Amino acid sequence: MSPAAPASTATGVAGTHAAPTGVAAMKTADAGARRAPLILFGAFDRHNLGDLLLGRIAAELAARLLPGRDVRFAGLAAPDLRADGGARVQALAELVLEWHPAPREGTPAWLPASPPALIQVGGEILGCSAWEAAVMLLDPAGAACAIALYDRDLAARETWARQTLESTRGLPYLAAHAALPPGTRIVHTGIGGVGFAALPAALRAEALDEMRAAARVQVRDRRTRDALAAAGIEAELVPDPAVLVERLLGAEVARHAALGEPAMLRARFAQGYVAVQLAAELGDDATLAALADDLAAISRDHGLGIVLFCAGRAPWRDATAVPQRLRSPLPEPASAVVAESRHLLDLCALIAHAALCCATSLHARIVADAFACPALSLVGGAQQVAKLRAWLDTWYPPQRHHLAAPGNLRALAHSVLNEAPDERKAHAAHLADLAEAAARTAYARLFDPIDPEDNSP
């Protein structure tokens, strides 16, 4: 993707229109000095591979398609996740309160600052309740305490979630247009909502209100598109923006692959390794025993090591104890390593350079496929499987779904490893092309005609 041309300005160059004067010149100068920022809003305020990656992808697209634009990362909380490859995040509610820039000296009172634009960066935002959001923003001990106190008391947990988030929103990761500065344009990029039809009526109404107010709605799977269409919302079907990870962040991932833990793993398992990630719900003894048997057989059949990793450290994502417990029953535990790095690009490098990726995480699968790495998806909990199936049904032929339950991996792994690499590469390029085209159309809607002097795409 080539960078977009910088925004042009009227400077009175010979052969063009003369530079504006008087009030017109003041308006032009002030518009340039007070250029509206772009807010990226999403769940990258917690540690999760997909959410952190979607934030990085959105920022990279903004840099290329809207060069020079001030970009702010906003979530429900305000952590600094730069050490993990994420961003320094501001709470959206606080950012909105700050968005009343004082006029510069000499600026006419009638000349307001342009409102910001907001990109909803993706993820399963049409199914993330306030309760889930509030718990996932806690540390593990705090999450365990909250679940113990409120998990079985619906009214109490909803009250606690509102108080914790300081919001009455039922779907808090869906930005509320009414709470943003007047004139703010919202674009949704690659969002998901496979459980939308089953939501309580009040939550569906809340979501539909936001979809109607948006300048553009792009969804990542047919199930979400069809559910919105049944409610009167016409959404564009586009791939998840994370399919662009190799195209946009491939050079950075390669640098991480050559350093630190990813480089150590590649050296230790010179013949290759299986990268394995499990959601916390697969942590029971029977499931781990079945997976251990599968992985031991795959390791013997193909001469591969095993690298176990966590795709997300936020509550209700991965449990850090599960990889260690999976390693123990392996016939040769020395052939397996538990990766420790939390850094987004280390995780991408670990996946990209695997001989095979086996994961419950949708975005671990998307990253593997983007780098044309042989991959299969593990059946986890009902919600996770619904997301996986919706994604695979939309963008993959049935013979390439590669979805397996624990205890049934060996034969599927053999089939996946014998696929033609060129087919994987062609499919990855196709999805990236679609996502790139979708990004151009989405980003083009953000500031035109909000910034009438701005010729950015």
Long-range contacts (C-beta under 8 A, 24 or more apart in sequence): 1-64, 1-247, 1-248, 1-436, 2-64, 3-63, 3-64, 3-67, 4-64, 4-65, 4-66, 4-67, 4-456, 4-457, 5-455, 6-67, 6-68, 7-67, 7-68, 7-454, 7-455, 7-456, 8-455, 9-453, 10-453, 26-108, 26-111, 27-111, 28-453, 30-104, 30-107, 30-111, 31-114, 31-451, 31-453, 31-454, 32-453, 33-104, 34-101, 34-104, 34-113, 34-114, 35-68, 35-69, 35-70, 35-114, 35-451, 35-454, 36-113, 36-114, 36-115, 36-116, 36-117, 36-447, 36-450, 36-451, 37-69, 37-70, 37-71, 37-72, 37-116, 38-62, 38-66, 38-69, 38-70, 38-71, 38-72, 38-116, 38-117, 38-118, 38-119, 38-446, 39-71, 39-72, 39-74, 39-92, 39-95, 39-116, 39-117, 39-118, 39-119, 40-71, 40-72, 40-73, 40-74, 40-118, 40-119, 40-121, 41-74, 41-75, 41-92, 41-118, 41-119, 41-120, 41-121, 41-173, 41-175, 42-75, 42-120, 42-121, 42-122, 42-123, 42-125, 42-173, 43-75, 43-76, 43-123, 43-125, 43-128, 43-133, 43-136, 43-173, 44-73, 44-75, 44-81, 44-86, 44-87, 44-89, 44-121, 45-75, 45-76, 45-77, 45-78, 45-79, 45-81, 45-89, 45-91, 45-137, 46-75, 46-77, 46-79, 46-136, 46-137, 46-312, 46-314, 47-81, 47-84, 47-86, 47-312, 47-313, 47-314, 47-317, 47-342, 48-311, 48-312, 48-313, 48-314, 48-317, 49-311, 49-312, 49-344, 49-347, 49-361, 49-363, 49-364, 49-367, 50-123, 50-242, 50-311, 50-312, 50-361, 50-362, 50-363, 50-366, 51-123, 51-312, 52-81, 52-84, 52-85, 52-86, 52-344, 53-242, 53-245, 53-344, 53-348, 53-363, 53-367, 54-121, 54-122, 54-123, 54-190, 54-240, 54-241, 54-242, 55-86, 55-87, 55-121, 56-85, 56-86, 56-87, 56-249, 56-344, 57-121, 57-241, 57-242, 57-244, 57-245, 57-248, 57-249, 58-119, 58-121, 58-122, 58-189, 58-241, 59-87, 60-244, 60-248, 60-249, 61-241, 61-244, 61-248, 61-439, 61-443, 62-119, 62-443, 65-439, 65-440, 65-443, 65-444, 65-456, 65-457, 66-443, 66-446, 66-447, 66-456, 66-457, 67-456, 69-456, 72-116, 74-118, 76-133, 76-137, 76-165, 76-167, 76-172, 76-173, 77-137, 83-343, 84-342, 84-343, 84-344, 85-343, 85-344, 85-345, 85-346, 86-344, 92-175, 93-166, 93-167, 93-179, 96-179, 96-180, 96-181, 99-181, 100-181, 114-183, 114-447, 114-450, 114-451, 115-180, 115-181, 115-182, 115-183, 115-184, 115-185, 115-450, 116-180, 116-181, 116-184, 117-184, 117-185, 117-186, 117-187, 117-446, 117-447, 117-450, 118-175, 118-180, 118-184, 118-185, 118-186, 118-187, 119-186, 119-187, 119-188, 119-189, 119-442, 119-443, 119-446, 120-174, 120-175, 120-186, 120-187, 120-188, 120-189, 120-191, 120-214, 121-189, 121-190, 121-241, 122-189, 122-190, 122-191, 122-192, 122-220, 122-240, 122-241, 122-242, 123-173, 123-191, 123-192, 124-191, 124-192, 124-193, 124-194, 124-387, 125-171, 125-173, 125-174, 125-191, 125-192, 125-193, 126-171, 126-174, 126-191, 126-192, 126-193, 126-195, 126-196, 126-199, 126-207, 126-224, 127-192, 127-193, 127-194, 127-195, 127-196, 127-199, 127-383, 128-171, 128-172, 128-173, 129-161, 129-170, 129-171, 129-203, 130-158, 130-161, 130-162, 130-165, 130-167, 130-169, 130-170, 130-171, 130-172, 131-157, 131-158, 131-160, 131-161, 132-316, 133-161, 133-165, 133-172, 133-173, 134-160, 134-161, 134-164, 134-165, 135-315, 135-316, 136-314, 136-315, 136-316, 136-317, 137-164, 137-314, 138-315, 140-315, 143-315, 143-316, 144-315, 169-206, 170-200, 170-202, 170-203, 170-206, 171-203, 171-206, 171-207, 174-206, 174-207, 174-210, 175-210, 176-210, 177-210, 177-213, 177-214, 183-450, 185-215, 185-445, 185-446, 185-447, 185-450, 186-210, 186-213, 186-214, 186-215, 187-214, 187-215, 187-216, 187-218, 187-442, 187-443, 187-445, 187-446, 188-214, 188-216, 188-217, 188-218, 188-219, 188-235, 189-218, 189-238, 189-241, 189-438, 189-439, 189-442, 190-218, 190-219, 190-220, 190-238, 190-239, 190-240, 190-241, 190-435, 190-438, 191-217, 191-218, 191-219, 191-220, 191-224, 192-219, 192-220, 192-221, 192-224, 192-240, 192-387, 192-390, 193-219, 193-224, 193-227, 193-228, 194-221, 194-223, 194-224, 194-386, 194-387, 194-390, 195-383, 195-386, 196-224, 196-227, 196-228, 197-227, 197-230, 204-231, 208-232, 208-233, 211-235, 215-445, 215-446, 216-441, 216-442, 216-445, 218-438, 218-442, 220-391, 220-394, 221-390, 221-391, 221-393, 221-394, 222-390, 222-393, 222-394, 223-386, 223-390, 223-393, 223-394, 224-390, 236-438, 237-394, 238-434, 238-435, 238-438, 239-395, 239-431, 239-432, 239-434, 239-435, 239-438, 240-362, 240-363, 240-366, 240-391, 240-435, 241-435, 241-439, 242-363, 242-366, 242-367, 242-370, 243-366, 243-369, 243-370, 243-428, 243-431, 243-432, 243-434, 243-435, 244-370, 244-432, 244-435, 244-436, 244-439, 245-348, 245-366, 245-367, 245-370, 245-371, 246-352, 246-370, 246-371, 246-428, 246-432, 247-370, 247-432, 247-436, 249-345, 249-348, 250-371, 252-345, 253-345, 253-348, 253-349, 253-352, 253-371, 254-349, 255-345, 256-343, 256-345, 256-346, 256-348, 256-349, 257-349, 257-352, 257-353, 260-341, 260-346, 261-339, 261-340, 261-341, 261-346, 261-350, 262-341, 262-346, 262-349, 262-350, 262-353, 265-307, 265-337, 265-339, 265-350, 266-353, 268-305, 268-337, 269-304, 269-305, 269-307, 271-303, 271-304, 271-305, 272-302, 272-303, 272-304, 272-305, 272-354, 272-355, 272-356, 273-304, 273-305, 273-306, 273-307, 273-354, 273-355, 274-298, 274-299, 274-304, 274-305, 274-306, 274-307, 274-354, 274-355, 274-356, 274-357, 274-358, 274-413, 275-307, 275-309, 275-350, 275-351, 275-354, 275-356, 275-357, 275-358, 275-359, 275-364, 275-368, 276-306, 276-307, 276-308, 276-309, 276-323, 276-326, 276-357, 276-358, 276-359, 277-308, 277-309, 277-310, 277-311, 277-318, 277-357, 277-358, 277-359, 277-360, 277-361, 277-364, 278-308, 278-318, 278-322, 278-323, 278-326, 278-359, 278-360, 278-378, 278-380, 279-317, 279-318, 279-360, 279-361, 279-380, 279-381, 279-384, 280-316, 280-317, 280-318, 280-319, 280-322, 281-380, 281-381, 281-384, 282-322, 282-360, 282-378, 282-380, 282-406, 283-319, 283-321, 283-322, 283-325, 287-406, 288-322, 288-325, 288-326, 288-329, 289-329, 290-406, 290-407, 291-326, 291-406, 291-407, 291-409, 292-326, 292-329, 292-330, 293-407, 294-406, 294-407, 294-408, 294-409, 294-410, 294-413, 295-326, 295-330, 295-336, 295-358, 295-409, 296-330, 296-331, 296-332, 297-410, 298-356, 298-409, 298-410, 298-413, 299-332, 299-335, 301-410, 301-413, 301-414, 302-355, 302-356, 302-413, 302-417, 304-355, 304-356, 305-335, 305-336, 305-337, 306-330, 306-335, 306-336, 306-337, 307-336, 307-337, 307-338, 307-339, 307-350, 307-354, 308-336, 308-337, 308-338, 308-339, 309-338, 309-339, 309-347, 309-350, 310-339, 310-342, 311-347, 311-359, 311-361, 311-363, 311-364, 312-361, 313-342, 355-417, 356-413, 356-416, 356-417, 358-409, 358-413, 360-384, 360-388, 362-387, 362-388, 362-391, 365-391, 366-391, 369-424, 369-427, 369-428, 369-431, 370-428, 370-431, 370-432, 371-428, 372-421, 372-424, 372-425, 372-428, 373-424, 374-416, 374-417, 374-419, 374-424, 375-402, 375-416, 376-402, 376-403, 376-404, 376-409, 376-412, 376-413, 376-416, 377-401, 377-402, 377-403, 377-404, 378-403, 378-404, 378-405, 378-406, 378-409, 379-403, 379-404, 379-405, 379-406, 395-431, 396-427, 400-427
